Amino acid sequence: MLEKIISKYALKEILEGVGSAIAIADKELKILWFNDNFKKLIDEKRIKGRNAAALFETEQTNIVSKPPSFNQIKLNIKSKQLLISVIPLTSDNKTDAFLIKAEKTASVTDQSHTKFQADQVIPSLQKELTHIFSVLLNENSIENVVPEILSACVRTFNMKFGIAIVYDSDNRTRIFVEDAEKLIPSFPAFEKEIISNFNFINKWLTINKRILLTTNEETNIGFGLSALLKSESLIVAPALNQDQLIAAIIFSSRNNEKNVGAYDDISLFTTLLSFAVTNIRIREINNTLESSLLQAQKLETIGKLTSGMAHDFSNLLSNIFGSLNLLKKKVPNEDPIPRLLENIESCSVRAKDLIQGVLTFGKPTPKREELIKPNYLLMEISKVISQTFPSRMKFELEANEKLFDILGNGTEIYQVLLNLCVNAKEAMEGSGKLKITGKNLVIDDKLIINYPYLNKGSYVTISVQDTGSGIAEENLRNIFSPYFSTKDRASGSGSGLGLYVTHNIVKSHNGHIEVTSKPDEGTTFTVFLPAYEPMSAEKEIVGERIILLADDEIMLRDLLGELLESNGYNVIKVGTGVEALKVLIEEIKVDLAIIDYNMPEMNGIDCIKKIRELEYNIPLILSSGSLGITDKLDLEAIGITAVLPKPYEFDTLLRKIKNLL
């Protein structure tokens, strides 16, 4: 029964924070719930379940009247004179329950016990509270609920006007006004002044947590607010939630009442206001969380579908890359064959990036090294600049036809170049010249003196030059510092993190970035990235190194086997994990094994575990076309030496095999 009543009227949440002594009784006046203040004031060991009339030692018939009304009854109980307020809670002209409020009153002639008598009837308060309960159950908007509470309070206490100040969770302040007599002229003009004058009152309410009476005396804390609203006195009531001020109500009394105690029942309305605002915010947060959860579930479903296709796509791309690698070694270097092969490889790399983008959408993935073709990246950047940068800005690309390859993260290097180009565009404000230069650089003993921050070796240098406003000399030393920006922070155009991130990406690739600039002449950023030096052409003696290759994709297995054999390795090819174990058990000496994760009969993880149980200490490489398979695995505990993602970067694979052997 209590749960039904509380659910219907949301009373428990509303009344827990009320300073008064409050209880809830059913329609037979049986106490169902009470707060701590009620228990302290009544001072009885057992309250719950008792009849209110019996609790106060009076006749029940004098409490319940028909039609239901709000009764205030004075009586003496345990040498304390109490004022008992009984508020029927009604719906559809039927009483569901009673709200009972008890409070101390001034001493009177001693009467051991007095029967309940209708001392004063205030039907408006009962009517307003019942109306507000109905509003709370049906409205989900602060804009609709707060004016209802404010209007009800003004009507109940016959105020001149009322103002509600509500503090939003994002520190915005909203103001609501009930001013039927138009005593506040041109209110929008007053809004900022009200907020300004309310700042000190806000702090007072937060500290004291009780109603404040302001006057128009200059020594009073609310003097400015009273003067602004042209009132001799104001009643300011706080709406608190867990000691936090979330709203306040300002009233102007018609009779300039200066006795705050006369308006104790205002606390009922401020408690309702606090509950309403908090409850609506919680509903909004829940709705947002539900929407986010639905979106996350959709993304998870998409992720499961795409990860199911990842293995097949990766195998197809691995076949393409493997075929290209072998073709480059076998076909004559005559035009247009190399150009066609480069075109096929560029399209394949683009396809690989698209698949990676789909697979990694919505979830973080570990960084992976790949072979980067700088010429391809510069072509992609050129397309972006030509299609999206202002037409008034001239663009020029000057790059060697065969820049050295780079080993690293292609997406990050692309981010570096794009960020530098965007900065150049903003520095030129839509007009000027942007030039990108790509060159090969070999630093030997003679040149090392010119590059103190680099080691000897081969590098790819990419410069981004603009004719913009330039950078002042005093700012150059801080240009790569976090949160440092020469852009206007007020406009929101500069966070100071772009060049900081760019610098860190270049450093993570063991590279270096330099900047030269002159005010009003332009700026040049130059990135130095170490070139990838492929393995020497020396081949291992056939039969000296044996590699076990386990993969159920026949075409990919044969292609990878041919690639390894062309580089001097002897390869044993099997299609399942069970066959791989059989090869090892038959005591065929194997120096290294590459085992695919997704195979019939026994997957790659179980196969590797079994190999380690048989005490084979050879390097074991797990290959997989699905991202995230190894994220939660303890690779060392399982016995996995290295992980090889598909599609294969064959130069990277050969380098990894050589290092392990």
C-alpha angles and dihedrals in degrees: 000000000000092000090052093050094043091048092049098048100023085227102151095059091043098048101038090083098043114115092215126087104262135178136173122222131184123242089277089054093250109153109244102168139002137177128238094261091056092052093049094048097046092041097203125142094221121035108142112089095017123119113252092227091052091044090056092036096239139115116284093213091067092057101051112059129174122260092034113256139173109259129190112197128183120213142153118243124173092346091307123111108223134188109216118199119196117195118185114217107214140181128177089004089298126116111233099173146337130248109214121198122186126192139163121259134191118288119271136178107312114264116171093214131351127198118242110269128182098251098167134357120211105178093168094067092050090047094049094047092049089049092050092049088054091049092050091054095049106033127075099178129088088210089063102036102045096055089050092054092044093050093047091052093048091050095045095052096032094237126177092232141333134218125196120200114197123189113212123215090251092057094258117138122221123192127203125189134201104192110146092164093051093236092150107067120211095353099190089065089056098051098091092042092051091052091046093050091045097059096089092041088052091058092046092052092047092053101038099032095205142096116292125209112207126194137190091251112120092231092057118100090230097047094113093049093046091049092047092052092040094235129137089218139003133200112220115191122188124222106209134187116189090339091308119121107231099161144356137203123218119200134184112209120221093220095038089245110197097185107097090190090068089070101047090129089065085082088070090060095044089050089051089049092050092049093046095051093044094045094049091049090051090051090050091049091048091050090050091048091048091052091048091048092051090049091048090050090051091050090047090053091049089047092054092049094048094044088055089059095041096086094054094044092049092050091051092050091046088055090051094049092045093050091049091050092053094042091055089058096045109037122077117262094242128130129290096018098074090045092051091048091050089051092051090048093049092051090047092051089050090050090050091052092050092052091046089051092054093046095048096043111128097002135076117245132191118263116259132198118236138168108267124204105208092197090059092049092050090051090053092048090048091055091052093049094047093049102039111023120089114280091228090065115088118223130199130181120196115176138149112257092233110037116179117267119253128214113218145068111329095198092055094048089050088051091053094052094043092049092051091049093049090050089051091051092051091048090055094045093223101313133072136060129303118193128184118195126190122190142162117240128192113193113203134164092288097050100038091088089064094053108048093167095054136069125229114279144076123316141178112225120200119185127193111198128183137178094222135125094296129215125280115246094242090057097049093078091056099039094108096041118115116263092006112132136163090202125097107274092194091064091052092235098121130049096170092231103095099081091035090058091042091053092049093050092051091048091050087058090053089250137124136229127205133187132202123181146161125197113260092003104075144254136265125201116192122194121199115199124179113248120237110248109205123221118280116266092247111123127212116246108267110256094021093094121033121194123195111214117194116184131134093212101093099196094048092044093052093045094050090045091053091049092051092046090050087058095053104269127126110229132203110196125202133168104217142034090245091058090048090056091047091055091052095044091053085063097243104160111245124182099192139001131211109199125186117225098220109058134135122258094013128021123224096260093054091044093054091047090053092048090053091047087057086055098243109157099192120127110271120201118196113207124195139169093203120084121229097025093121098034095102098031126107095227094187094051092049092046100245110154097191141351121231117195122209138267088057123235094211097201089051090048093051091048092051092049092050091050092050093048 
